[in-house]
Amino acid sequence: MQEKEFNLLEEPWIKVSTISMEQKEVSLLDAVLHAHEYTDLAGEMPVQDAALLRLLLAAAQTVFYRYDENGEKEEISGENDSDEDTVMERWENYWNRGKFPEAAVKQCLEAYRNKFWLFHSETPFYQVNDLQYGTDYGVECLLGNMKESNNKATKHHFSMAEGEKLERISYAEAARWLIFLNAYGVNIKADKNAPGTKQPVGTGRLGQLGFVMVNGDNLFRILMLNLCPLKSGGNIWKMPKPVWEQEAHVEQGREIAPPDNLPELYTIQSRRIMLKKKDGFVIGFRALGGDFYSVEDDFNEPMTLWKESKADKKAERKVYIPKVHQSAIHAWEEFPTLMDMENAGHIPGIVQWLKKLKKEKILDSNTLLTFRMLGMVYGDKMKYTYGDCVNDTLMLSAELLSELGQEWIGSVVDEVGKCQAVATGALKHFSSNVGGLLYGGSDGKAKVKDTLIRTYYCHIDSAFRAWLASIRPMESSRGEKMAEWEEKSYHYAKQTVEDYVSMRNMNIYVHREEDGKLLSVPQSMNAYFRELKRIYPKVAEPAGKDKS
């Protein structure tokens, strides 16, 4: 019989940053009870922190739905007409109190103390005891910051962080990666001998989302801002059922109904896992596909971007699916999806929750909100290996969440579109004209295009973020603010091509086969500048400058 070891409620294992900018490991109870004393999570990877945040949110919302800010038991069931008012009043009281009620947190979690042992003869946390089926992995496959080479003969792994030998890791680190594995685990093959279905479960749940959250100035405020205690439509969630309050399941590929409460959704057991230990260290694990359900139109999920998609290739019916982050897409390019899909579709539930706080005048207009977009980009098309990690932020004023801000949002969306028109239109056309001169063929055109677009985006990236953060709908003139950005973008777009040509002294001609005409680089530049003027017709050239 396996002995009980390493209780997550009392053993230090969650990495946090302190106010003095030190990093330390704390227990699960400590992380919740003293969240106001820590600035943020500080694990091995940002996506690991995202997975741990969901675990902490599950605990926090369970406490919130059962206890008031003073720790008095008063459940929110959704059966009373006043429950929505109760949620808003309770949230404000929690927020003003600045920390979670100690007695309530302990009562909620200590009641299930036996479910929080990392190793246990019957109920190891987030695992299946004595898992008989599945695939065996070395400990290196537990780490999300390990990259596997494409050399099938050697299967070398490369670490993205310093650490101990790959043969073993501590219980504390293994616990963090266990949470990550359930959230972001790579695709896993079905075991034909295992009980249950052979249905593919895909990556872990968070690996299928365009994860978005909002930052705060300490961990307590981060948890409260992301709590989303109301559904997107303002309805009450059902009673909390986090994984530690449920019966364990062992069958493979179990399709479940969409959860009706966030703690259950945030602690879905996407994998059946059994950690392997030796001499006080974790040396590997066994895994099998676990619980899953469709991500289509799953609007109970508040922490993802959305995009339209067809139900299948032949279907006319459109559905919404999560818009997964890509390494090449900047956070400001996601602004339309984050803030402006109310008319065409859906904005994230976390944004709708913040809008509710703003409408109720609980969220101060002077607040600067920092949205953080996190994601795992897998290393191959079938998602059997880990790749890059997306970690980007976007800061904006809470005023944009007001009714007045909605008018501004449409204008900002237009400006994002114009930046993309410069990149995918004007710069693309210029690259097509001159790319063959330098390199010849389609590869040359692509090389020039990639260089120019990358340079333009590099110029405007920090500038757009700063401009967006400076918008104050109640204080600024919308026309003047948009004109301010358009002048900057036009300047950067013009400078991108001028610098590129100047560095190469490209005053040359090329014969175009399609029409038999001679084309010069100066002609291509003039055509490019005309296209820029079509995108930004109101931008005036400085006196004395060429107005091509």
N, C-alpha and C positions, 0 to 999 in steps of 0.2 A: 504493500500500500504506500502511495506517495505521501510524504509528510507535508504539512502545511509550511509554506515558506513565503516570505516577502509580501506582507499585507500592504496594498497600495494606499490604504487610508492613513497609515502611520509611517511607512518607510519613505525616505526622500527619493524621488525619481523624476519629477516634473521640473524641467529647467526653466528658471525665470530670471529676469533682470531686476535688480533692486534700484532704488532711487539713487544710490551712490554709484550706479553703473557697474556693479559687480554681478556676476552670474553665480547662481547657487541651485542646488536641487532641493525640492520641497515635496512633501507628501500631497496627496489629493485633498485631504482635509485642509491642510495649510494653504494650498493654492486658492481655495475658495474663501476660507475664513480671513486670510490676510491679503486678498487680491488687491485691496487698496494700497498696500505697501509695496507692490511690485509694478514696474512700468510695463512689462510685457512678458510673453513667453520667449524663450531663448534656446530652443532645441537645436539639433544638428542641421535642420533644413527648414525653410519657411513653410513648406507643405506639411512637414511633421507638426509644426506649430498649429497649422490650420486644423489638422486632425485632432490634436489635443484640445484646441479651442472648442470644437464641437462636443467633446466629452465634458468639458467644464460647463458649457452651455446647457447640456442635458441635466447636469446636477443643479445648476442655478435655476433653470426653469421649473424643475421639480419642486425645489424649495419655494419659489415664487408662487406657484399655483396652490400651495398647501398652507403657507404661513404668511402673515402680514409682516410689516417691517420691524415690528417689535418681537417677533418670534412667536406670536400667538397663533394657534392653529385655526385657520379660517379658509377652507377650501373654496376655490373658484370652480364651479362645476358646469357653468353654462346653462343652468336650469332657470336662473333668475334674469328678469329683464334688465336688471341693473348691473349685471356682471361686467359689461364692457366699461361702464363708469368705474367699477371697482378696480378693474385692471389698470386703467389710466391713473387713478388716484394712488393705487398701491405702487405703481412704477415710480411716480413722482416722489412718493415717500421714501422708497428704497434709494432713489437717486440722491435725494437731499440728505439722507442718513449717511451715505458714503461708504457703506460696507454691509455685508450680509449678516443677518442675525445669527449669532453663534449657536445658540441652543437649537434653532430650527435646522441649521446645516447638519449638526451632529445627529439629531434625531432622524433626519432623512437618510443619512448615509450609514450611520452606525447600526441602524436596524437591519442592514444587509451586509454587515461586516464579513460574514462567512463567504460572500460572493466576490470579495476583493483580494483574495489570495492569488498571487501569480502562479503558485503551484499548490494544488489541492487534490486530494484523492477523489473528489466527486465534482466540484464546481470551480475549476481554475478560471480566473477572470478572462473573459473574451476568448475562451478556448474550449476544446472538447477533451475531457480526460481520456487517456488511453485510446486515441484515435487510431483505428485499425486500417483505414484506407487513405488514399491520397498520394501525394508525391513528397519524397524526402528532399530537403534542401540543406546545404551548408549554411553556416551563420552569415556568410557574405551576402546571401540572397535575401536576408532579412533587412539589410541596410539599403535605404532608398538613395543614399549618396554614393553607392557603388555602381560603377558603369561596367558593363560586360562588353568585351571586344567582339567583333563580328567573325573572328577566327574560330571556326567550329572545332578545329583540331586542338587548340590550346585553351579556349574559354577563359582567357585572362580576365581578371577584374581589376578595375582601377578606382582607387578611393578619391573622393573629392574633398576629403577632410583628414586631418591628422587623427590618429587613433591607435588603439592597441592592435596586436596581431589579429588576423582575421579568423583564427581558429576559435576564438571565444570572445564574448562580451559580458559585461556586468548585468546583473538582474535589472538594475535601474535603466540602463540603456536599452536592454531587450524589451522592457515594458513600453518605452516610448515608441520603439519600432513596431511593437505589436499593434499599437493603436494606428500607426501609419499604415501597416500592412492591410488592416481591415478597410482603411479609407482609400488607399491608392494602389493596392496590390496589382501587379501585372496580370494579364490574362492567364488563366490556369486551365489545364486540360482535365476533362472529366475522367474519373476512374470507373471503368466499365463494371467493376465488381462491387462498387459502393452502393449502399441502399439509397434510394431517392431517384431523381430524374437525371438524365444526361444533358440537360439543357445548359447551354453556355451562359455563364453569369456575367461575363465581361470583366472589366477592371473593377477595383473597389469603387464604392459609391462616389467618393469625391473625385476620382479620376474621370468620371463621366460628366462633371459639372464645369461651368465657367465660374468658379468660386469667387465670390466677392463679399467683403466684410468692411466694417468701418472701424477705424482706429479711435482710441481714446488716450487720455494722458496717464491712465494707470489701468491695470488689469481689471479692476472692478468696473470702471467706466466702459472698458471694451466689452465686457460681458453684458452690461446693462444696455448699451447702445445696440448690440446685436441680438438681444433677447427675443425680439419679435413675439411678444406674448399674445398678440392677436393675429388671426389669419389675415391674408391680404384684403379680404372683403370686410374685415372688422369683426368677424365671428370669433367665438371662443373656441380654443382647442379642447379636445377631450382630455380626460385625466392623464397625467404623465405615466408612462410605462417604460422607463429606461431599461437597458438590457439586463442590469443586475436585479431587476424586479420581475423578470420573466423566467419561464422554464427554459432550460438549455435545449437546443435542437442539434441533432447530429446528422440528419439526412443531407445528401448532396443536392445542390441545385434546387432549393426550395423557393418557388415563386410565392410571394406573399402579397396581401392586399396593401395598397398604399397606407402607411401609418396615419392615424388621425390625431397624433400628438407629436410635438417636436422631439422630446427626449427619446422616444422610440425611433424616430426617423434618424436622429443624430447618432444613434448607437447600433445601427443595423449591423448584423454579423455577416458581412459579405464573404467571409472565409471561415471554414472550420479549421482551426489551427491547434497544434500541440507543440509547445516549445520543448526542446530537449536540453537537459542540463547535465553538468558533470563538474564535480569539485567546486561548487559554488558559482559557476559561470554557465551561460547559455551557449551551446555549441552548434545548434541547428534547430530545425523545426520540420514538421510535416503539415501539409495544407491540402485542403479540398474546397471546391466551390461551395458557397453558403447561400444566404438569403439574397433575393433580388426582386425588383419589380420594374416596370417600364418607366423610363424617364419622360416619355411623351406626355405633354400637357400636365405634368406633375407640379401644379402651381402651389401645392402645399410647401414645396421646397423654396425657402425664402432667400437662399444664399447662392444664387446663380444668375448669370445673364441668359437671355432667351433669344432664339431666332426661329423664323418660320421654316417649315420643311413639309414635304409631301409625306403622307402616311406610307406610301410606297410609290414606285415608279409609274404605275398605271392609275393610281388613285387621284381623283380631283380634290378630295378632302385634304386640307392642310392642317398640320398640327404644329405645336411648338416643342422644340427640343433645346436642351442646354447649349449655349454657344461657348464651346471650349476655347480657352486662351491659346494663343500662338505666340511663339517667341518674337516674331518679327512685327507684331502689332503693338503699338504703344497704347498705354492706358487712355490717353486723351482721344485716341481714335475710337475707343469704346464708349465715349460719352453719349452718342445717340442711343445705343442699346441700354446704357445704364439709366438714362434720365428721360428719354423721349419716346417710349414705345406704348404710351397709354392709349393713343388713338389707333395705332397700327397693330398693337399686340399687348405685350406685357413688360413692365419694368420689374426688376427684382423685388421680392417681398421686403427685403431689408430697406430699400429706398421708400417703399410705401409706408413702412413702419415709421421711418424718420419723418416723412411728410405728415403723418398723424401727430407725432410729437410737436412738430412745428405748428400745425393747425390748432392744436390745443394750447399753444403758447407755453409749452413746457420746455421746448428747445429754444435757446436764446438765438436771436437773429444774428448776433455778432460771432456766433460759433463758426469756426472753420472746420469743415468735415474732411477727413482724409479717407478716401476709399482705397482699399487695398485689394488687388486682384492677384490671386495665387493659383498656380496650376502645375501639374506634371505633364511635360511633353514626353511621350514614350519614345524609346529608342528605335522602334521599327513599326511598320505599318500594322502588324498583327498585335502590337502592344505586349510583347513577351519580354521586353527589357525596359529598364528605366533610361530616360534621356535627360533633357534639360529641365530646369525648374523655372517657371515664370513667376516673377515677383515684382510688381509694379504698383505705383500709387498715383492717385489723382486727388488734388485738393480743391475744394470749392466752398463757397459761402452757404450757410444754412438758409439764407434768404432765397436762394434759387429753388427751395422746396415750397415756397409760398405760392399763392395764386398769381401774384405779380411776377414771380420768378419764372412761371410757366411761359410767359411771353419771351423772356430772355433765353430760355432753353431752346426754343425754336430757332432763334438767331444764332446761338452758339453751334447748334447742329448744322446750320447752313455754312458756317465758317469751317467746320470740320470737313464738310463736303467739298468746299473750295480748295482746301489744302490737298485733299485726295485727288481733286481734278488736276491740280498742278502736277502731282506725282504721276498719276496714271494716264493723264492726257497730254499736257504740254511737254513735260520732260520725256515722256515716252516717244512722242512724235519727233522731238529734236534728236533723241538718241537714234531713232530709225534712220534719220537723214545723214548723220555724221558717223554712226558706228562703223559702217563699211569702210570709211576712209582710213580708219586706224587699224582695224582688225580684219575686216572682210567677213561677209556672210552673217547669218542670224546670230551666231555666237558672239560676234563683235558687237552687234547692236544690243544684245542682252547685257554684255559686259559694261558698256557705256551707260545703259539705262540703270542698272543696279548701282553703279557708282554715283550717278547724279541723284537718284532718289534717296540713297543712303545719306549723301551729303546734305541735301535739302532738309530731310527729316532731322538730321543731327543739328542743323542750324535752328530749326523751329521748335524742337522738342521742349527744352527747358523754357523757352520764351512763351510757348502756348500755355504751359502749365502755370507759369507766373501770371500771365494775363488772365487766365480763367480764375485763379485764386483771388485776383484783385477785383472781380466783379461784385458790386454791391447794388442790387436792383433798386433799393430805396434811396440811394445817394447818387448814382451815376446816370448819365444820359446814354440810352441804349445805342442811339445812332453814333454818338461820339466814340463809344467803347468799341463798336464793331469797326468803325473807320480806323481806330488806333491799331487793331490787329491786322486789318487788311493791308495797311501800309507796311507793317513789319513783314508780313508773309510775302508780299510783292517784292520787297527789297531782298529778302533772303532767296527767293526764287530766281530773281534777276542775277544776284551775285553768284549763285551756284553755277550757272552756265558761263558767265563772264570769267570767273576764276578758272574754270575748267579749260576754256579756250585759250585764255592768256598763258596758262602754264605750258601749253603745247604749241603755241604760235601757229594756230591752225588756219591761216589765211590761204586755203587751197580749194580746188574745184574737184568735183567728181561727176562722171558721166552716168546719168540714170538711164538704165536700159528700158524701163517701162514707158518713158515718153521721149527718149532721145535727147533730153535737155542737159545742159551743164548746170550743176548745182554747186554753189559755194557755201562755205561755212558761214560767212557774213549773212548770206541770204537766209540760211537756216536759223541764224540767231534772230534776224528781223521777224521771221515767221513765228518764232517762239515768243518774242516780245509782244507781238500782236495777239497771240493766244492768251498771254498773261493779262493783257488789257481787257480781253473779253471776260476773263474770270473776275478781274478786279477793275471794272470800268471807272470807278470813282476815285481811284488812286491817281494823284497828280505827280508828275515827275518834277524834281527840284529845278528851279530856274537855271538855265544854261545847259541842261542835260539833254541828250538825244531822246526824242520822244518816239522812237521806232514803234 
